[in-house]
Amino acid sequence: MRRTVVIRMAVGTVQKSTSTMVLVRGVSKNPRVAHVYLKGPSRLNLMTQAFTRDLRSCIDVLDADTSIGCCVLQAAPPATSQDKPFHFCAGIDLKEAASIFFQHVSTTTKLKAAAASSVEATTGVRLDVAVSDGVGMPAMRAQHLHALIEQMQQATNGIAKCRVPIIAAISGSCIGGGVDVAAACDFRLCSKDAVFSVKEAAVAITADLGTLQRLGRLCGEGNARELALTARNFSSAHAKDIGFVNTVLDDYVALSAHATAVADEIASNSPLAVQGTKVVLEHAFAGHTVEEGLTFVRMWNAAYLKSDDLVEAVKSFATKAPPQYSDHVVPPSSGVK
């Protein structure tokens, strides 16, 4: 059963709600636009296992619901004007990550105890070394960690593979895993207060959820290498300069309005053509040559050009009336290999 939720200056219908995010319809005047608001237990919106699990679940809903034509992904607004705003995603939850590390890392109990003591002294987080030795030989523990990383990767990969275009509207901190999420979206917008960082190297992690694979094609190899290797913070202005974001807006309200307006434009187009455009673009950016891309789109249009949407577009052009497109879903087998 659906319920209503007040989102800043708009009212929408909750289609799916989890502990870390909420999928809302009806914020936009265009009924084909959805919003996924990141709303974790803290305003930092830290990336946890629950966060990635919920993100996969929301993406599944977007993918399956043929009435959705575009989605805006952003931090939830504050409940009242006195509340502090949520951040887009301030990175991995180090407390949870430390516990996972102690479960799966292959090292001695003595070294674990020393590290746990240091963690407690600096963060106040208490880790129980006695029960966190994991099971099996090092290879077995590595398998567990490998599977966990793969599950988290499925969340960011799901964004990129989703048939629905997803716009990242970034405000506040977008750190580490937040950059992974944003980089997987179709494009990015942000507010002036947004701060970015590929932070993993600074916390002894090699970024593993897609940033190192996607950032180069978004910002250029040199910029990607510098940001990933230094792990330094960079501003919204720098993000715009290097092409990571398309537009910088004054604040959260302006960002939300602009992102929704762009989503309205996308969702007003032919659903079949939008899906096809996203698939063909992904193919083009997957390292294929121009000739290979042209061959791919020839095959695509040979299969999907003759559609009800094309007839409706011609009719709309002739009558000057807004087109009334049907809901279509491109078969999963049509995706880029």
N, C-alpha and C positions, 0 to 999 in steps of 0.2 A: 504494500500500500504506500502511495507516495504522499509526501508531506511538503509544505512550503517552507522556504528558508529565505530570510532577508539578507541580501548581499549588497551592502553599501546602499546605493540609490536605486536598486532594482530588486524585483522579487522573482525568484525562479523556483522550479520544481525539482526536488532532489530525486535523481534517478538511481544513484548509488551512493552509499555513505559507508566509510570505513573509519578506522581509528586514526588514519593519517591524511585522508583526503576525501573530498566530496565531489561527485559529478552532478552538475546542475544544468537543467534545460530552462529556457524561457527568460534568461537574463537579457538576451538580445531580442530585438523585434523579429528577427529572422528565426523561425522555429527550427531551422536546420543547424543552428549553431549551438554547440555545447561548451560548457566551461568545466574544467577540472581544477578545483581549488585545493592547494596543498595546505593542510591544516593539521599538523602533528601535535603531540602532547606539549611541546614547547614551541615558542614562536620562531625558533631557529630552524624548524623543519629538518631535523637531522636525518640523514639516510640510515635507516635501520633495515633489518630483514623484513619487518612489517611494512615499511615504506615501499620497498621494491616489490613485495608480494601484492600490496594494494595497487601499486602502479600497474603491474601486469593485469590485475583484475579489471581496472578501469579501462585499460587499452582494449581488453577483450570485449567490453561492452561497446566501446566506440566502433570497433571493427565489425561487430555483429549487427548493430542497429542501423538499418538502411536509411532511416530518416535523419541521420546525422551527416552533415556535409562538411563541417569544419569544427575544430576544437581549439579553445584557448586554454593553455596550461599556465597557471600562475599561483602565487601565494594567496592565501585567503586574506580578505580585508579584516581590519580590527573590528571587533563586535561593536565598540563604541568609540567616540572621538577621543576618549581618555586612554584607551588601550594602545599599547605599542603594536606596530604592524608586524605581521609575519615576514620572515625572510623567504626567498624563493627556495633555497636549500643551502644551509651552512656547512655541508659536507658530512662525512661519515660520523656516526656516533662512536667516538673513540672508546667509550666505556664498553659498549657491546663488542667492538672490534677487538679490544684487549682480551676479553673473555674468550672470543673465538680463537685468537692467536694462541692462548695458553691451552686450549683444547687440542689444537691440531699441530702446533709447532713441534719439531723434533729437536729437543735439547734436554739438558739435564735438569733434574728437580732443583738442584742448587742454583743454577742460573735462573730458573724460573722464579725461585724465591727472591733472589736479588732484584730481578726486574719488577716483580710484584711489589716489593717494598718500595722501590723507587716510584712506581706508579701511584701508590697510596700516598706517599709523601708529597707528591706534586699535584695530584688531582683529588685526593680524598677517596678515590675508588679502591675498594678492597677486593682483591682477587683471591679466591680459594685455590691455592696451588695443589693442595692435597687431593682434590677431587677433579683436577683439570688436566691430568696427565694424558688423557685420550686413550684410545685403545689400538692395539696392533702395532706392527712395525712402522717405521717412518713412511714407507710407501703407502700403507693403509691410511695413515693420518693425512697424507698428501691427497689421497683420493677423496676424502671427505671435504677437504678445503677446495679442491678442484671443482667438485660438484656444487658447493656453495657459491663459488664465484660464477659458475655457469648459470645458476639460477638468477643471480643478480644481473648478469649480462642480458638475460632474456627480457628484463624490464626495459632497459634502454634500447635494445634491438627491436623490441615490440613497438616502440614509438616510431622508429625509422620505417618499419615494415607495415605499420597500420595503413589501411586504405584511406583513412580520413587524414587530411592535412592537419598538422598540429603546430600551433604557434606558441612559442615560449614567450611569455610576458614577464620579464625578470625585474624584480625590485629587491632591495636589500642585498644580502649576501648570496652569492652564487659561487660556492667554494667546492673544490674537489668533485664529489659525486654530483653536485649541482651542475657543474660544467658538463659532466657526462650526459645528464638528462637534457640540458639545453642544446648540446651539440647534436643530439639525435633528432631534435625537432626539425620541421621543415624550414623554419627561419626564426629569428629571434628579434625581439624588441625589448627595450629596457627603460627604466626611469633613471634620472640623473644620479640618484643615490646608490645605484647598483655597484657592487664591488665584486670582482671576479678573481679567481685564483685556481690554477691547476696545482693544488696543494700537496699532492700525494708524496712527492720526493722529500718534502720537508718533514713528513711523518713516517719515513722509511718504508714507503709503499710505491710500487710501480703502478701507475694508473691502469686499471684493468676493465673499465666498463665502457670504453669506446672513445674517450677523449683523444688518446694518442693515435687512433685510427682515423678520426674525423676532423680533428682540428687543422691538420695540414691542408686539407682540401678547402676548408672554410677561410682560413687566414693566411695560407702560404706556409711552406715548409719552414722557412727561417723563423717566422713569428711563433709557430707551433713549438719548435725546438727551444727557443728562448724562454717561452712561458712555462713549458713543462720542466725544463732543466733547472731554472731558477726558482720555481714555485712562488714567485713574487705575486703580490696583489696588483691588479690593474683596474683602472677606472672605466666608467661607462664611456667616457670620451675616447679612451684608447681602444676599447672594444669596438666602437664605431669606426675609428681610423683604420683598424686592421680587418674590418669586414666581418667580425664575429656577430655584431648586431646590425640590423638595418637602420633603425631609428631610435633616437634617445628622446624620451618625453620628460616633462617637468617633474611629475610626481606619480604616485600610484593611481590616482583618479584619472589623470590624463592618459596614462599608460593603458588602463583598463578600457577606457572609451576608444582609444585608437585601435587596440588589439581587436576589440569587438567589431569595430567598423570594418577592419580588414577581413575578419572572419566572415562578416556579412557578405562582402564582395565575392569571396571564394565560394561560399555556400549558395550563392545566387546563380552560379554557373551550372552547366550540365554535370550531374554527379558522375556520369560515365566518363566524360571528358576529363574531369578533375582527377579521377582515379587513374585514368590512362596517362595523364601528364605526369603524375607523381611517379608511376612505375617507369615511364620512359626516362625521366630525369635521374632516377636511381640507377638505371642501367647505364646512362651516360657518365655518371660520376663514379661508376664502379671500375674504371680503368679501361673501358672499351674505346676503340678508335671511333672517329666520326663515321667512317664507312660501316663499321659494325653497328653503331647506333642507328644509322639510317636504315639498315637492313632490319633491325629490330622493330623500328616504328612502322616500316612498311608492312611487316607481318601483323603488327598490332592493329593498324587501321584496316587492313584487309579483313580482320576478324571482327572488329568492334565499330567500324565507322557507320555501317548501315544499322541505325538504331532509331528507336522512338524519339530519343533526345534530338537527333538531327532533324527529324520531321517537325518536332515542336519548335526548334530554333528557327527553321525556315518560316513556319507559320507565324511565329512571333514577329519576325522581321517584316513580314508582309502586312500584318494587322496592327503593328505598333503596340501590341498588348504584351504584358510581361509573360515570359514562358512559364508553363506549368510542367516541370520535368517530373518524370517518374523516379522511383527509387530503384537504383541498380547496384549490384555488387559484382565486381570483377572476380571470377573464380580464383581461389588461392593458387591454383596451378599456373596462373598467368604471371605470377610474381617473378622478379629477377632472380636468376640463378647465380 
